[in-house]
């Protein structure tokens, strides 16, 4: 191939003619900052859920303490 000949790279041969081939967009992997932000979001959600569980447990403990103070007659 000489410098005057067109390069077949990025082209396809159709009916005796070289045609340009559309380049497909290759999806880029998420950047480090996107991965970090996603991780932070997941951790915040887990922390929120854990906080809710702690509040429920604290309420149950308070109910048990109240029942004990009342002589254990209350149904908890």
Secondary structure as UniProt FT lines:
FT   TURN            3..4
FT   TURN            9..10
FT   STRAND          11..14
FT   TURN            15..16
FT   STRAND          17..20
FT   HELIX           32..69
FT   TURN            70..71
//
